[in-house]
Amino acid sequence: MRPEITQSEWNGFRRLDFLFEDRPSILVLPDRPRGDGKWLFKTEYFKSFPSFQIEMLSRGYALAHMQSVSRWCPPEDTAARARFCKFLHDEFSLAPTCFPVGMSCGGMQAVYLASEYPHLIAALYLDAPVMNLLSCPCGLGAAVDDHMYEEFYKARGMTVAALLNYRDHPVDRIPALIESRIPVALVCGDSDGTVPYLENGKLLSDAYRRAGLPFLEILKPGCDHHPHGLEDNTPLVEFAEKYYG
């Protein structure tokens, strides 16, 4: 049964707000739906850097978001995202597979989701994704952000010492992505001081290039962690429509 829905407008499109398992959730509907129910899953930071999502809405794709317990992706969030995908398919007739858009910690969330539930994923767009928890939030290769590390510890209960022996960083999920042959678009700034490219995105890039799988990488010269996205979304739109269209 559908939950109680509040309707509003988001960037010119119809927005539906509702609770899914007591989590605030959003579904934005295109003016001219494609007819096949295909949709983007913005895993985190729904309001931030929306230009690609707006472009895809204008092309008939829906857009959805479910609130996390924590942006640092405790396991219960990944399981809830999988149930959310099924719920949207059952209750709103969206496609059984989605196209996650994961920025920063949202990229980590998308990697965990795709590696555990590959049957729900058509392709991934990862933007400056957290792939190595020792790098971000722990800052072992760059400056430590104490506030960010404290937030991570509160959400996951893991110390730096524990993470040294941890074998389930997002980067450890790359083999599962490759085994499932999930296409990936990766956008990063080469001067990212928060989620350093060499310690995060490059690990994914190197693995995908060795595997010879569908992979788009756009490295932005001189760009820090923000802004996410591209000034011209054409490469991302073409990637999405090729592997999900």
C-alpha positions as CSV (number, residue, x, y, z in Angstrom):
1,M,0.0,0.0,0.0
2,R,1.3,3.4,-0.9
3,P,2.2,5.7,2.0
4,E,0.7,9.2,2.5
5,I,2.2,11.5,0.0
6,T,2.9,15.2,0.0
7,Q,3.2,16.8,-3.4
8,S,5.3,19.9,-4.3
9,E,7.6,21.2,-7.1
10,W,11.3,20.6,-7.5
11,N,13.1,22.5,-10.3
12,G,10.0,22.5,-12.3
13,F,9.1,18.8,-11.8
14,R,6.4,17.1,-9.6
15,R,7.9,16.0,-6.3
16,L,6.4,13.4,-4.1
17,D,7.5,13.2,-0.4
18,F,6.6,10.2,1.7
19,L,7.9,7.8,4.4
20,F,9.5,4.5,3.5
21,E,10.1,2.4,6.6
22,D,10.0,5.7,8.6
23,R,12.7,7.2,6.4
24,P,11.8,10.5,4.6
25,S,11.9,9.7,0.9
26,I,11.5,11.6,-2.4
27,L,10.3,10.7,-5.9
28,V,10.5,13.3,-8.6
29,L,8.6,12.5,-11.8
30,P,9.4,13.7,-15.3
31,D,6.8,15.7,-17.3
32,R,7.1,13.2,-20.2
33,P,7.9,9.8,-18.8
34,R,9.8,7.4,-21.1
35,G,7.3,4.7,-20.6
36,D,9.7,2.1,-19.2
37,G,10.0,3.5,-15.7
38,K,13.7,4.0,-15.7
39,W,15.1,6.1,-12.8
40,L,18.1,7.6,-11.1
41,F,18.8,6.9,-7.4
42,K,20.5,9.9,-5.8
43,T,22.0,8.1,-2.8
44,E,23.0,11.1,-0.7
45,Y,23.0,14.9,-0.7
46,F,19.8,15.1,-2.7
47,K,19.8,18.9,-3.0
48,S,23.4,19.2,-4.0
49,F,24.7,19.7,-7.6
50,P,21.5,18.6,-9.3
51,S,22.2,19.6,-12.9
52,F,22.7,16.1,-14.2
53,Q,19.6,14.9,-12.5
54,I,17.6,17.7,-13.9
55,E,18.8,17.0,-17.4
56,M,17.8,13.3,-17.1
57,L,14.4,14.3,-15.7
58,S,13.9,16.4,-18.9
59,R,14.7,13.2,-20.8
60,G,12.0,11.2,-19.1
61,Y,13.8,9.5,-16.3
62,A,12.4,9.6,-12.7
63,L,14.6,10.5,-9.7
64,A,14.4,9.0,-6.2
65,H,16.1,9.4,-2.8
66,M,15.8,7.8,0.6
67,Q,17.2,9.3,3.7
68,S,20.2,7.4,5.3
69,V,20.8,6.6,8.9
70,S,24.3,7.9,8.3
71,R,26.2,9.1,5.2
72,W,28.9,6.6,6.3
73,C,26.8,3.7,5.1
74,P,26.1,1.3,8.0
75,P,25.0,-2.1,6.6
76,E,21.3,-1.4,7.5
77,D,21.3,1.5,5.0
78,T,22.4,-0.7,2.1
79,A,19.8,-3.3,2.9
80,A,17.1,-0.6,3.1
81,R,18.1,0.9,-0.2
82,A,17.6,-2.5,-1.9
83,R,14.1,-2.7,-0.3
84,F,13.4,0.8,-1.5
85,C,14.2,-0.2,-5.1
86,K,11.7,-3.0,-4.8
87,F,9.1,-0.7,-3.2
88,L,9.4,1.8,-6.1
89,H,9.0,-1.0,-8.6
90,D,6.0,-2.5,-6.9
91,E,4.2,0.7,-5.9
92,F,5.1,3.2,-8.6
93,S,5.9,0.9,-11.5
94,L,9.5,2.1,-11.8
95,A,12.0,-0.2,-13.5
96,P,13.4,-3.1,-11.5
97,T,16.9,-1.7,-12.1
98,C,18.2,1.8,-11.4
99,F,21.0,4.2,-12.2
100,P,22.6,5.4,-8.9
101,V,24.2,8.8,-8.7
102,G,26.7,8.8,-5.9
103,M,28.6,11.9,-4.9
104,S,31.4,11.6,-2.2
105,C,29.9,9.4,0.6
106,G,27.0,8.8,-1.8
107,G,29.5,7.1,-4.1
108,M,30.5,4.8,-1.3
109,Q,26.8,4.0,-0.7
110,A,26.3,3.3,-4.4
111,V,29.3,0.9,-4.5
112,Y,28.1,-1.1,-1.5
113,L,24.6,-1.3,-3.0
114,A,25.8,-2.4,-6.5
115,S,28.2,-4.9,-5.1
116,E,25.6,-6.6,-2.8
117,Y,22.6,-6.2,-5.1
118,P,23.9,-6.1,-8.7
119,H,20.5,-7.3,-10.1
120,L,19.2,-3.9,-9.1
121,I,21.8,-1.8,-10.9
122,A,22.1,-0.9,-14.6
123,A,25.2,1.3,-14.3
124,L,26.8,3.7,-11.8
125,Y,27.8,7.4,-11.9
126,L,30.3,8.0,-9.1
127,D,31.5,11.5,-8.4
128,A,34.6,11.9,-6.1
129,P,33.5,8.7,-4.4
130,V,34.9,7.6,-1.0
131,M,36.6,4.3,-1.8
132,N,39.2,4.1,1.0
133,L,38.1,4.8,4.6
134,L,41.7,5.1,5.7
135,S,42.0,8.0,3.3
136,C,38.6,9.6,4.1
137,P,37.5,10.1,6.8
138,C,40.8,9.0,8.6
139,G,43.1,11.2,6.5
140,L,46.1,8.8,6.7
141,G,47.3,10.1,3.4
142,A,46.2,13.7,3.7
143,A,45.0,16.1,6.4
144,V,42.7,14.6,9.1
145,D,39.3,16.2,9.5
146,D,38.6,15.5,13.2
147,H,34.9,16.3,12.9
148,M,34.4,14.0,9.9
149,Y,36.3,11.1,11.7
150,E,34.2,11.6,14.8
151,E,31.0,11.4,12.7
152,F,32.3,8.2,11.1
153,Y,33.2,6.6,14.5
154,K,29.7,7.5,15.8
155,A,28.0,5.9,12.8
156,R,30.3,2.8,12.4
157,G,32.0,2.3,15.7
158,M,35.4,1.7,14.0
159,T,38.7,3.2,15.0
160,V,41.6,3.9,12.7
161,A,43.4,0.8,14.2
162,A,40.4,-1.4,13.4
163,L,40.3,0.0,9.8
164,L,43.9,-1.0,9.3
165,N,42.8,-4.6,9.3
166,Y,39.4,-4.0,7.8
167,R,38.7,-5.8,4.5
168,D,35.4,-4.3,3.5
169,H,36.3,-0.8,2.4
170,P,34.5,0.3,-0.7
171,V,37.6,-0.4,-2.7
172,D,37.3,-4.1,-1.5
173,R,34.0,-4.2,-3.4
174,I,35.6,-3.4,-6.8
175,P,36.0,-7.1,-7.7
176,A,32.3,-7.7,-7.2
177,L,31.5,-4.8,-9.5
178,I,33.8,-6.2,-12.1
179,E,32.4,-9.7,-11.7
180,S,28.9,-8.3,-12.3
181,R,30.2,-6.2,-15.2
182,I,28.6,-3.0,-14.0
183,P,29.4,0.0,-16.2
184,V,30.9,2.9,-14.3
185,A,31.2,6.6,-15.0
186,L,33.7,8.3,-12.7
187,V,34.1,12.0,-12.3
188,C,36.9,13.4,-9.9
189,G,38.9,16.5,-9.3
190,D,42.6,15.9,-9.5
191,S,43.2,18.3,-6.6
192,D,40.6,16.9,-4.2
193,G,41.8,17.5,-0.6
194,T,38.9,15.8,1.0
195,V,38.7,12.5,-0.9
196,P,42.1,12.5,-2.7
197,Y,41.9,11.0,-6.2
198,L,45.1,9.0,-5.9
199,E,43.8,7.2,-2.8
200,N,40.2,6.7,-3.9
201,G,39.0,7.2,-7.5
202,K,42.2,6.1,-9.1
203,L,42.0,2.7,-7.4
204,L,38.6,2.1,-9.2
205,S,39.9,3.6,-12.4
206,D,43.0,1.3,-12.5
207,A,40.9,-1.8,-11.7
208,Y,38.3,-1.1,-14.4
209,R,40.9,-0.3,-17.0
210,R,42.7,-3.6,-16.4
211,A,39.4,-5.4,-16.6
212,G,38.5,-3.8,-19.9
213,L,34.9,-3.1,-18.8
214,P,32.7,-0.2,-19.9
215,F,34.2,2.8,-18.1
216,L,34.1,6.6,-18.5
217,E,36.5,8.7,-16.5
218,I,36.5,12.5,-16.4
219,L,39.3,14.0,-14.3
220,K,38.9,17.7,-13.7
221,P,42.2,19.6,-13.7
222,G,42.7,21.8,-10.6
223,C,39.3,20.8,-9.1
224,D,39.0,20.2,-5.3
225,H,36.2,18.1,-3.8
226,H,33.6,20.7,-4.8
227,P,32.0,21.4,-7.1
228,H,30.7,18.0,-8.1
229,G,29.4,17.3,-11.6
230,L,30.3,18.8,-14.9
231,E,29.6,22.1,-16.6
232,D,28.5,20.1,-19.7
233,N,26.6,17.0,-18.8
234,T,26.7,15.6,-22.3
235,P,29.3,12.8,-21.6
236,L,27.3,11.6,-18.6
237,V,24.0,11.8,-20.4
238,E,25.4,9.7,-23.3
239,F,26.9,7.2,-20.9
240,A,23.5,6.8,-19.0
241,E,21.5,6.5,-22.2
242,K,24.0,3.9,-23.7
243,Y,24.1,1.6,-20.6
244,Y,20.6,2.3,-19.2
245,G,18.6,3.9,-22.0
